[in-house]
């Protein structure tokens, strides 16, 4: 019998790639998204398939899905600073109320549920690289706290459901991931740099550029998530690429890749922006036999080709969505 999986945040960057993967694996995929940051263009190629269906719904409200569900992947959440600073209440709600609703659904359906957490639970880390036993250094009342604390609560309630109700749960801590279908102007490093390069603008670095990030190509990330879902491990697992690079070095790589002649300019660093980010993936290697395969040079070429082929309208437009209708109360 065909296994059925619910994927929330299905029209987003990572959610849409997960839809593709589970269709490829022979699942019946139910996508769910309120489209506050997602884009139906990311999944429109799936609409003609009998094994794909889509629900336009906000998981912060009661979630009902008819029929059996074998698995649930909860990936619904704003994921870029531009988004969660514009819609802070919605970000907190999807991490708390949304997660509670989906854990309840998993309990009712006896589903395995995987919760998408983030490296942001580590905050501005005092331990480097970050392993899953590190508790983090987070400013809970800072502007980034709405995202960081939503994810930390998400992990706590997931483990509570596992321990109290015996729910079969998974938690993935996702480090910076990139690839086709990222939103060009969502404020994250890679689309921001590539968009500026393609528009012939100077590349903007916040701070002095010495802060580090570790970028994982989307195919590697999806493979890690798939293996974690199919495991029987309940505690958090880091999935990311440990190849660390400074933002300044990365900007120079983008200039070389895109052939832009423009310069790098520096702006003030946002509050609580983490200075280091590198995953310790020893647990993923041991438990899942997983490690990233796609090097940054290869992955960036693929991503650049995707952005280069966007329409001029997509390239030059800036995020201006009206978030007021999304119950940001």
N, C-alpha and C positions, 0 to 999 in steps of 0.2 A: 504494500500500500504506500502511496506517495506521502512523504512526510510534509507537514505544514509548518511554516515559520512566519511569525509576525516580526517585521522590521520597522521600528519607529524611526523618524527622521529619514525616511526612505528617499526623499527627494533632495537630500543634502549631498555634499561631496562624498563623504565616506559611506553614508547609508546607501547611495545609489550603486556604488561599487560592490557593496555587500549583496544587494539585490541581484546583481549580475552573477556573482559567485554562486549564490544558492540556487538560482535558476540553472546554472551550468551543472550543479551537483544533483539536479533532478528533483529539487524541492518544489512544492507549491508555495509561492511567496506572496504574502499579504503585506503590502507597503502601507504605512500610515504617516501622514505629515500634515501640519496645519499651514505649511508654506510660508511661515513667517520669515524664514531665511532660506528655505529650500526652493528649488526650481523644477517644475515639471519637465522641463527640457532634459533634465538628467536621467529621467526614466521613461520618456515617451517612447523609446524604442522597445519597451517591454509591454506596452498596452495591448498589443495584438495577440499576446500569448495567452493560452488557456490557463497556464499555471501561474499567472500573475494577476493580482487584483489590487486596487488602490482605494484607501479610505482617506478622505480629507477630514481630519479630525485633530483636535488638540488633546493630547494625552493628560493634560492637567485636569481635564474633566473626565467623568466616568467613561471607561473604555469597555466596549462590548464587541466581541468578535464571535460570530456563530461557528459552531463545529469544533472539531478537535484541533488543538495546537500542540505540536511536539516541542517547539522552541520559540523563545522570544528574545530578540535583540533590541535593547533599549538605547537608541542613538539619537533620540530627540533632544536637542539642546542648542541654543546659540553657542558658537564655539570661537568667535573672534572678539577681541576687545571692542571693536566698533559696535558689534551687535549687543553684547551684554552690558555695555555702558548706556546704550539707548533704551534697552528693555530690561532693566535690572530685576524688576518684580517678576516678569515672565520667566526670566532665567532661574530665579529661585523657585518658582512654582513648578517648572518642568522637572527640576532636580529633586524636589520634595514630593509635591502632590502627584506629579506624573509618575515618579518612581513607585510611590505607594500604590497607585492604581494598577500599575503593571505587575508589581509583585502579587497583588491580590488576584489579578487575572491568572498569573502563573500558578498560584495556589489552587484556584478553582479548576483550571484545565490540567493540572499536574504536569506542567511544562517545565523544561529546563530554561532558565532565564540568565542571559548574560547582560551585565550592566556596563555601559561605556563610561569609565572614569577617565582621568587625565593626569598628566604629569604636574598639572597645576596644584594638585593636592600637596605637593612638596613645597609650594610657595617659592620664596627666594632661598634656596637650600643652603644649609650650613654643612651638609655632607655631600661629598662629590667623589664619584658619580652617585646617583640616587638609587638605592635599592629599596625593595618593598617593605623592609623593616623600619625605614626612616619615617618618623612621624610628621616631619615637615616644619616649615617656618612661615606661617601664613598670618597676614594682617586681616583679621576677620571683619573689621569695620572699614577697611580701605575700599576704594572703588572696584578693585578686582575681587574683593571678598564675595560678591554676589555669585560669581562663577566658582571660585575656589571652594567656598563653604557649601554651595549646592552639591558639588561633587563629593565633598567629604561626608555630608549627610547621606548622600546616595549610597556610599559604601557602607555606612553604619547601619542604615535600615535594611540593606540587602543582607548583611551578616546576621542581623537580628532575625530576619525571616528564615535564614538558613538554620540558625541555632534553635529558635523557638518552634518553628513550624516544620522543620526538616526539609525546607524547600531546596531544590537542586539548583544552586546558583553559581555564577561565575562573575569575576570582576576583572576587566582589563584596564590597565592604566596606559593610556595612549600618549606617546610622545609626538612631537611635531611630525605631521604627515603631509605629503604633498603629491601632486599629480594632476592629470586632467580632471576637469569639472570643478576645480576650485573657483570661487568667485573672485574675479580679478581685483575688485576694489573693496575687499572685506577687511583690510587692515593688517592681515598677516604678512609675514616677512616676504615669502616667495612671490605671491601674487602682487604685492606692493612693488617690489623691485622690478619684476618683469613688466608690470603695467607702465611704470615710469620709463623703463628702457624703451618699450615699444612706442610710447608717446613722445619720445625724444626729450624727456625731462631729466633733471638731475636726480640721482638716487639719494633718498633721505634716510639717514641713520639717526636713531634716537639714542642719545648718550655718546660715549666716545668710541663705540664699536667694539670694545673689548669683551662685551658680554657674549656668551657662547650659546649655541643651539646645536641640536643633533637631528637631522632630517631623515625621515624614513619614507621610502617610496610606497605609494598606496598599495601596490600588488603585494609587497612584503607585509604590510600592515594587515591586509585582509587575510593572508595566509596564516599569520599569527593568531588572529581572532578566530578563524575557523578551527585551528588546532586546539585552542583553549576551550571553545564551545564543546568540542568532541572529547575533551578530557574529563576527568572527574575531580578536578582541583577547584576548591571553593574560595581560597584567599586571593588577594590581588596579584596580578602578574604584569610586569612591565613589558610592553611591546613597543620597540623603537629601535632606531639605528644608533649605536654607540659612537659612531664616527663624528666627533665633536669639531666644530668650526666656529671661529669668531664671526660676528656679524660683519665686521670690516672685511675680513678675508672673503666672506661669502659675497658681499657686494662687488668685490673685485672679480670674483668668478662670474657673476652675472654680467658685468661689463664686458668681459672677454667672450662669454657665450653669445651675447646679443649684438656685439660689435658696436655698441653705443660709444660715442665720443664725449659723452657728458660726464660731469664730475660728481663726486660724492659730497653731500652737504650734511651738516650735523645739526640736530635739534635737541631740545631738552628731553631728558629721559622721563617717561611717565612714572608716576608713583607706583612703587612695589613691583616694578618690572624685574623679573628674576635675572641675576647676573650670570648664572650657570645653569645649564640644562644638559644632562647626559645620562641616559639610562644604564643601569647595571642590569644586563639581561641574562645573568647566570641562571636564574630560576626558569626562564623560558627555554633556555638551551637544555637544561636538565630534564624538565618535566615534559616539554613539548617537542624537543628535538628541533627547535626553531631558531634561526638567526637570519638577518636580512641578506638578500642575495644581490640586489640591484644597487650598484654604486651611485654616488651622487652625480657624477658626470653623465652617466647614462640616463638616469632618471630625469635630470634637469633638461637634457636635450629633448626628451619626449614631452615634458611639460611645456617647454618653450614652443615647440611645434603646435601644441594645442592652443596656447594663448595667441600665437602668431596668426592662427586661422580664424580667430574670432572676428565678428563683424566690427566695423568702425564704431557703430553705436555702442556695442558692449565695451569696446576699448576705451572710449572717451567718456562714457557716462560715469557718474559718481553715485554712490549709494544714497538714495533719497526716499526710500520706502516710508510710507506713513505707518508708524507702529501704533498709533493711538487706538486703532480698532481691535487690538489684540488683548484687551482686558489687562493692561499694565497698571493694576491698582494695588 
